[in-house]
Amino acid sequence: MKAALIKLHIAIFLWGFTGVLGRAITLNESLLVWYRIAITVVSLFVLLKWKHEVQKISYTTILQLFGIGAIIAMHWVCFYGSIKYSNVSIALTAMSASGVITALVEPLMTKKKIVFTELLLGLLGIAGIYLIFHFDTRYRTGIIVGLVATILSVVFSILNKKVVATVQPKTVMLYELTGGLLVLTLIMPVYLHYFPAKQLLPSATDWGWLLILSWFCTVLAMDLSLQALQKVSAFTQNLTVNLEPVYGIILAFVVYHENEKLNGSFYIGFALILVAVALQMLRVVKLKKH
């Protein structure tokens, strides 16, 4: 359990950079995600072929992974859309709703009993979101899109929990992101029709950021998180992911000075989220001792 939590926290730290990189990349959210996944799939395929680590799996499992990958792709589109409509801090903070959503959705998908303590901790996190949403109307669209991204992230985390027990993490990642790339490619013409992009090709600087986003914040981070998911519950993973805003927001403050644009309700709401995360981690440690 200890090793799994360490891997999970390293993955979350890397994910903390994704928001800052997403704002730095000038492409719109759909194209940003398309290039990110394309680079990741090609890099991962070459790496696994070179190491002879591509695991053979059934066609049924491949289709399942393709479906999960489509959810991941849509999650990323919504996440970066949230950044474009608001800012990095707001988009990352919206992810804190994962606790309460997981507490409600996981029992429905896995027949697990609802744990009252988990529900309360999740509600504490959602209270923080409500404070920001209610008292700072500038970012409501960004928060709503961010919450959609959160729901999608909870669903694919729960579905992944069932798959990683039998399939190697890197193979899971390869097939999932391939499925996400296929689905995103199919819907791209429709998406760009309703949400036109100013540019279709990345700039030279964008390419550099995309490579970092793909190799470190996607391949390495997802591999670590999938390994961790083999040992920890989907709820623990999603609530721990609330630390992602901590890392990401600090980076946004340093790089983009977003702290100058946020009011008091943001800090109060964010404090509630931190309390929820701290209490959950204490609860996990206490349960482990018993």
N, C-alpha and C positions, 0 to 999 in steps of 0.2 A: 504493500500500500504506500509506503514512504517513497519508494522509487517512482511509482506511478504519479504521485502528487508532484514530485520534483519535475518530471517530464511535462506534466500538465502546465505547471507554472512557467517553464521555459517557453512552451508553445504560446501561452497567453502573452508573455512579454514580447515575443516576436509579432504576435497579432496586434499588439499595441502600436506598432509602427505603421500598420496598414492604413489607418485613418490619415496620418500625416502624409504618407506617400500618395494616398488617393486625392488629397487636395493639391499636391504638387504636380500630379499628372494632369495635363490640360484636356485630355479626352473626356467625352461625356461618360456617364456611368456604364452604359451598355457596352460601348467599345472598349473601355478600360478593362472590364471583366472579360470580354472576349479575348483580348490580347494576353491578359494575365493567364487565362486558362490555356490558351494555345501554346504559349511559351512553356508552361508547366507540363503539359501533356507530352510535348516533343522532348523536353529535357528528361522527364521521368522515364519515358519509353526507351530512350537511348541508354540511360543509366542502368535500367533493369535488364535490358538485352545484353549489355556489356558484362554485367555481373551474373547473367543467367538466373535471374531471380523472378522472372515472370511466372506466377503460379497459374496452373491450368485449373479453370473452374467451369461449372456447368453453364449452359446457355440461360437457364432460369436465373441463376445467380447474377450473370452478366446483365440481364434485363433489370433485375432488382437494383443493381448498382447504378445502371444508367438512369433509372428513375430517381434515385437518391441524388445523383449528380445534377440532375435538372433542378432539384430543389436547392442545392447548394449554389448553383449559378444564379437562380432568382434571388436567393438571399444576398449574394454579393451585389447584384444590381440594385436592390433596395437599399443596402447599406451605403453604397457610394452615392446613390441618389439622395439619401438623407443628408450626407455631407454637403452635396451640391446645393440642397435647399436650405441648409442651416449652416452648421460648421462641424468640425471634427469632434468637439466636446459634446455637443448635443447628440450627434449620431451614436457616439460610444456610450453615452449615458442611457440612451433608449434601450441598449442591450441589457440593461439591468433587469428588465421585465422578464428575462428568461427564467428566473426562479419561480415565480408564481405560475407562469405558463406551463413550465415543466411539471410542477406539482399537480396541476389539473389535467394536463394532456397525457403524461406518462401512464397514470393508472388506466386511462381509457384505451391506450394502445397496447399495454402489456399486462393488463388485469392485476396490476399491483395496487395494493390498498393505499388510499390517500393518507399520508402522514400529516397530522395536524400541525406539528412543529414546522415541517417544511412549508406548509401553506402559509403559516404566520410569517416566516422569514421572507417568503416570496412577496407577501402583501406589504411588508416593510419596504422592500425594494421598489414596489410599484407606487407606494406613497411618495417616494422621492421623485419619481417620474411625474406624478400628478402635480406636485408643487411647482416644478419647472413649467409644465404644460399650462397650468392655470394662471400663473402670475407673470409669464413672459410670452406674450402672444406672437412675438416675432418668429418663433421657431416651431409653431404648431405643425405646419406641413412636414417639416423635417422630422419631428417626433413621430408623427403618424406613420410615415414611410419607414422610419427606424423600427417602430414596433412591428410592422409587417415583416421586416428583416429578422426580427427576434423570433417571431412565431415560426418562420421557416427554419431558423437555426435550431430551434427546439425539436422540430419534427425530424430533421435529418440526423440530429444527435441520437434520438431514440431509435430510429431505424438503423443507424450505424451500430448501435449496441448489439443488435441481433446478428449483424454480419461479421463483425471483427472477431467473433468467437471461433470462426471456421476459416477465415480468409486472412492472409498476411496483410498488414497495414498498407504497404506500398502498392500491392496489387489492388486493394480496395480503392486507394487514391487514384490510380491510373484509370481504372474502369469508370469510377464515378465522374472524374473530371472529363473523360472522353465523352461520356453521356451528356454532361453539362455543356460541353463545347458544341455537340451536335444539335441539341435543343436550342441553344442560344443562336447558333448560326441560322436555324430555320426561322426563328421569330424575329431576327434582326431587321429584315426589311420592313416589317410591320411596325416594330418599335421605333425605328428611325423615321418612319412616316409621321408618327404622332409626336415624336420627340426628336426633331431634327438636330444633327450635330454640326458644329462649326467646322470641324475637321475630321477626316476619316483615318488619316495616318499619324502615328506618333512622331513627335519631334525627336531630335537627337537626345535631348535631355530626358524626354519621356521614356525612350528605350532603356536608358540607364536605370531609371526608377522602376520600370516594369520588370527588368531582370532581377533586381533586388527583391521586389514584391513576389515574384514567382519562385525564385530559388530558395530564399530564406524564410519569407513570411507565408509561403504556401507549402512547398515540398517538405522542408524541414519541420515547420510548425505542425502541419497536418499529420505527418508521420508520428511525431511525438504525442499528439493528442489522441490518435487512434490507438497507440500503444497503451496510453493511460486509461482509455475507455475500456480496455480489457480487464481492468482491475477496479475501477471506480464506477459508481452509478451515473446515469445520465443527469440526475438532479445535481449531484455533487459537481460534475463537470460544468454544467450550465451556470450554477451559482458561483463557482470559482471563476468562471469566465468574466464575472462582473469585475474582476481585478483588471481586465483589459482596459476599461475606461481610466483606471488609475494611471497606468503607464502611458496610454495614449493621450490623455488630457494634459498630463505633465509635459509631454513632448509638444503638444499643441500650444501650451502656454509659452514654452521656451522658443519654439520656432516661429509661431504665428501671432503670439501675444493675444490669444483669444481671451485671456482673463480680463482684458480691458473692455470686452464687449458683453460680459455676463453680469447679471445682477445678483442680489442676495439670495433669491429663491433657488438659484442654481446651486449655490454652495450648501444651503440647508438640505436640499433634495439629495445632493451627492453625498452628504454626510450620512443620511439615512441608509443609502446604498452600502456605504463602507461598514456601517454597523451590522447590516444583514450578512455581509460576507464574513466578517470577523466571527459572528455568532455561529454561523454554519461551520466554519473551519474548526472552532472549538468543539462543536457538537460531534464532528467527524472523529476528531482525536479522542474524545471521551468515549465514544462508542467502540473505538478500536481497542482501548485499554480494557474494556469490559468483555 
